[in-house]
Amino acid sequence: MPILNKDMTLCISLAARPSNIGTRFHNYLYDALELNYVYKAFAPVDLAQAVAGIRGLGIRGAAVSMPYKEDVIELIDVMDASASAIDSVNTIVNNDGVLTAYNTDYLAIARLLSVNAVDPATTVLLRGSGGMAKAVAAAMHDAGFAHVTIVARNEERGRALAALYDFAWLPEVGEATAGMLINVTPLGMTGADASVQSFTDETVAAAQIVFDVVALPSETPLITAGRAAGKQLITGAEVIAIQAEEQFVLYTGVRPSPELVREASEFSRS
């Protein structure tokens, strides 16, 4: 990484629970491609002021994580179709003071469903109803998945997300089972919920595919349980690598090689 200088371009992330994954991923690529950029993670104490700072300080871009993916919408100037289609933002790009919102989570989910050859006829339990859950639900709907149940305690949000795509809704998993389990909640994430497994061992045993979008740690209790049960796994580390690559392109205009993306992803988790 070049020595800090007045001409260096700053990119940031905004998250309630910041991690070093994005910081290490982006800075690795900046260094490898000799770009005069630096990336820093923040936990904002005031979201509106943080977004105003992006504009006022000329910060090039910002990744947006839980729980801000919907709250930032009213603070943005332009909504790209990728964000407006699902009313959820995970990326802000600053072009001369005009803030445009994108959602690269959708692309990551769509690509992983394709790469893992998940049959659209598969039954799915999708736990969560926030911004990331919206991206997952939209990607599944657009890929032809119809047998999806949204599991969310918040009835208003859960029913609304389910109704948007003609999916079912449940307040709790209970005795429900499905071929694919997807956790899109903070359960299993580093912090207060780190030891919580988002689906029971019995529910995992009845599934064929276990998918956890939590990236820190990538080996969540759910992924550990799925691995022990011999299930096909899709991890949050895979999600974050794809969506971060697309963010990198939006910030810099440079498309790194697949090899560099793999290296950056491995470095971000080391």
Number of C-alpha atoms within 10 A of each C-alpha: 15 12 8 11 9 6 8 13 18 18 26 21 22 24 19 14 16 18 18 12 23 24 18 21 25 25 20 22 21 20 14 13 13 11 16 16 22 20 19 17 20 16 15 17 9 8 16 13 13 15 20 15 12 22 20 12 11 17 20 22 27 26 26 24 20 18 16 19 22 19 17 18 18 9 14 19 12 17 19 13 12 18 24 15 13 22 18 28 30 28 27 31 24 20 14 11 16 15 22 19 28 24 30 23 30 25 17 22 25 19 15 16 16 12 9 12 9 14 13 18 12 15 18 23 25 26 27 25 26 21 23 26 25 22 29 24 26 20 21 21 19 13 15 11 20 18 17 25 24 28 26 23 17 14 14 10 15 23 21 16 24 21 13 13 16 15 19 17 23 20 14 12 20 11 8 12 19 20 18 23 28 24 24 24 21 21 23 26 22 17 11 10 13 15 14 15 18 24 22 14 14 10 19 26 19 16 20 17 22 25 20 30 26 25 22 22 18 22 18 25 20 29 27 15 19 25 15 12 15 14 19 15 18 21 21 20 21 19 23 24 22 21 20 24 25 21 24 21 12 18 21 15 10 13 13 17 10 10 9 15 20 15 14 23 25 15 13 20 16 8
